[in-house]
Amino acid sequence: MKRIEGRTDRQEYERRIAPRSLLRILWQKQLHILARVTIPLGARLAIYRAMGIRIGHGVFVGLDTYLGCQFPELIEIEDDVTISFRVTVVVHDDARRMSGVIPGQLEGTVAPVRFRRGCYIGAGALILPGITVGEGAVVAAGAVVTRDVPPHQVVAGVPARTIKETDG
Ligand SMILES: CC(C)(COP(=O)(O)OP(=O)(O)OC[C@H]1O[C@@H](n2cnc3c(N)ncnc32)[C@H](O)[C@@H]1OP(=O)(O)O)[C@@H](O)C(=O)NCCC(=O)NCCS
């Protein structure tokens, strides 16, 4: 499947860049429900990978974590990343067009989300489309991440702001 680097028109993406059948979408969503409640970590990660999410080595993803079931291939999780339970990762935005914010359905944009090596995402955090969480960064529990997180920064709150640097 072709990769996109940044925010892309959703219809362009679905029709020309990465078309998929209705059956494929239903299968992805079914796998997503299964992954979120599968207790053995290895099996859980295998199901997320089967959806199309790119997951490196030494990764932990907690239970009931929502990883963009509509466009899972837009999520990249590098080695040694921890994503705690009940995190939500969103890769499409039906209110945001390339040219502004307009309410509506199915005419928005998609944008990849990347978790760089060794970053840590606290429980219940929400990661919005297009975000890169930098290497070794920490996202606090419950944060809403609206901007890229620089490497080795600790961010918290709504919207997430830097509160300190990591010690390691
Ligand atoms: C981000 C985190 C690592 C920071 O830990 P810490 O360095 O010990 O932080 P502190 O308790 O010293 O707090 C530093 C400041 O950040 C604030 N803060 C800490 N966590 C916060 C959060 N989740 N949301 C908002 N603010 C937070 C504190 O209130 C404090 O602010 P203050 O200086 O104005 O009082 C930690 O709070 C956290 O969220 N850990 C994730 C836990 C988790 O999700 N576990 C799941 C296990 S699978």
The ligand as an SDF file (V2000), in Angstrom:
LIG
                    3D

 48 50  0  0  0  0  0  0  0  0999 V2000
    3.3980   12.3150   32.9950 C   0  0  0  0  0  0  0  0  0  0  0  0
    3.8790   11.5620   34.2280 C   0  0  0  0  0  0  0  0  0  0  0  0
    4.8510   10.4570   33.8330 C   0  0  0  0  0  0  0  0  0  0  0  0
    4.5880   12.6140   35.0730 C   0  0  0  0  0  0  0  0  0  0  0  0
    5.0260   12.0150   36.2480 O   0  0  0  0  0  0  0  0  0  0  0  0
    5.8920   12.9000   37.3070 P   0  0  0  0  0  0  0  0  0  0  0  0
    7.1170   13.4010   36.6450 O   0  0  0  0  0  0  0  0  0  0  0  0
    6.0370   12.1090   38.5450 O   0  0  0  0  0  0  0  0  0  0  0  0
    4.9170   14.1180   37.4840 O   0  0  0  0  0  0  0  0  0  0  0  0
    4.5960   14.9760   38.7670 P   0  0  0  0  0  0  0  0  0  0  0  0
    3.6550   14.2130   39.6190 O   0  0  0  0  0  0  0  0  0  0  0  0
    5.8960   15.4500   39.3690 O   0  0  0  0  0  0  0  0  0  0  0  0
    3.8300   16.1940   38.0950 O   0  0  0  0  0  0  0  0  0  0  0  0
    4.4740   17.2610   37.4410 C   0  0  0  0  0  0  0  0  0  0  0  0
    3.3980   18.2660   37.0550 C   0  0  0  0  0  0  0  0  0  0  0  0
    2.6560   17.7180   35.9630 O   0  0  0  0  0  0  0  0  0  0  0  0
    1.2740   17.5900   36.3150 C   0  0  0  0  0  0  0  0  0  0  0  0
    0.7830   16.3200   35.7780 N   0  0  0  0  0  0  0  0  0  0  0  0
    1.2770   15.0880   36.0240 C   0  0  0  0  0  0  0  0  0  0  0  0
    0.5860   14.1740   35.3590 N   0  0  0  0  0  0  0  0  0  0  0  0
   -0.3840   14.8390   34.6850 C   0  0  0  0  0  0  0  0  0  0  0  0
   -1.4280   14.4240   33.8360 C   0  0  0  0  0  0  0  0  0  0  0  0
   -1.6080   13.1310   33.5220 N   0  0  0  0  0  0  0  0  0  0  0  0
   -2.2140   15.3700   33.3130 N   0  0  0  0  0  0  0  0  0  0  0  0
   -2.0240   16.6790   33.6180 C   0  0  0  0  0  0  0  0  0  0  0  0
   -1.0510   17.1380   34.4170 N   0  0  0  0  0  0  0  0  0  0  0  0
   -0.2510   16.2120   34.9550 C   0  0  0  0  0  0  0  0  0  0  0  0
    1.2520   17.5920   37.8320 C   0  0  0  0  0  0  0  0  0  0  0  0
    0.0200   18.0510   38.3200 O   0  0  0  0  0  0  0  0  0  0  0  0
    2.3860   18.5210   38.1500 C   0  0  0  0  0  0  0  0  0  0  0  0
    1.9550   19.8540   37.9950 O   0  0  0  0  0  0  0  0  0  0  0  0
    2.3560   20.9820   39.0820 P   0  0  0  0  0  0  0  0  0  0  0  0
    3.8570   21.0570   39.0050 O   0  0  0  0  0  0  0  0  0  0  0  0
    1.6550   22.2150   38.5830 O   0  0  0  0  0  0  0  0  0  0  0  0
    1.8750   20.4790   40.3780 O   0  0  0  0  0  0  0  0  0  0  0  0
    2.6930   10.9190   35.0040 C   0  0  0  0  0  0  0  0  0  0  0  0
    1.9470   11.9040   35.6950 O   0  0  0  0  0  0  0  0  0  0  0  0
    1.7550   10.1320   34.1150 C   0  0  0  0  0  0  0  0  0  0  0  0
    0.7870   10.6380   33.5370 O   0  0  0  0  0  0  0  0  0  0  0  0
    2.0350    8.8000   33.9810 N   0  0  0  0  0  0  0  0  0  0  0  0
    1.2530    7.9000   33.1750 C   0  0  0  0  0  0  0  0  0  0  0  0
    0.5940    6.8250   34.0520 C   0  0  0  0  0  0  0  0  0  0  0  0
   -0.1250    5.8120   33.2020 C   0  0  0  0  0  0  0  0  0  0  0  0
   -0.7500    6.1550   32.2350 O   0  0  0  0  0  0  0  0  0  0  0  0
   -0.0320    4.5550   33.5690 N   0  0  0  0  0  0  0  0  0  0  0  0
   -0.5940    3.4790   32.7420 C   0  0  0  0  0  0  0  0  0  0  0  0
    0.1640    2.1930   32.9770 C   0  0  0  0  0  0  0  0  0  0  0  0
   -0.0980    1.0160   31.6810 S   0  0  0  0  0  0  0  0  0  0  0  0
  1  2  1  0
  2  3  1  0
  2  4  1  0
  2 36  1  0
  4  5  1  0
  5  6  1  0
  6  7  2  0
  6  8  1  0
  6  9  1  0
  9 10  1  0
 10 11  2  0
 10 12  1  0
 10 13  1  0
 13 14  1  0
 14 15  1  0
 15 16  1  0
 15 30  1  0
 16 17  1  0
 17 18  1  0
 17 28  1  0
 18 19  1  0
 18 27  1  0
 19 20  2  0
 20 21  1  0
 21 22  1  0
 21 27  2  0
 22 23  1  0
 22 24  2  0
 24 25  1  0
 25 26  2  0
 26 27  1  0
 28 29  1  0
 28 30  1  0
 30 31  1  0
 31 32  1  0
 32 33  2  0
 32 34  1  0
 32 35  1  0
 36 37  1  0
 36 38  1  0
 38 39  2  0
 38 40  1  0
 40 41  1  0
 41 42  1  0
 42 43  1  0
 43 44  2  0
 43 45  1  0
 45 46  1  0
 46 47  1  0
 47 48  1  0
M  END
$$$$
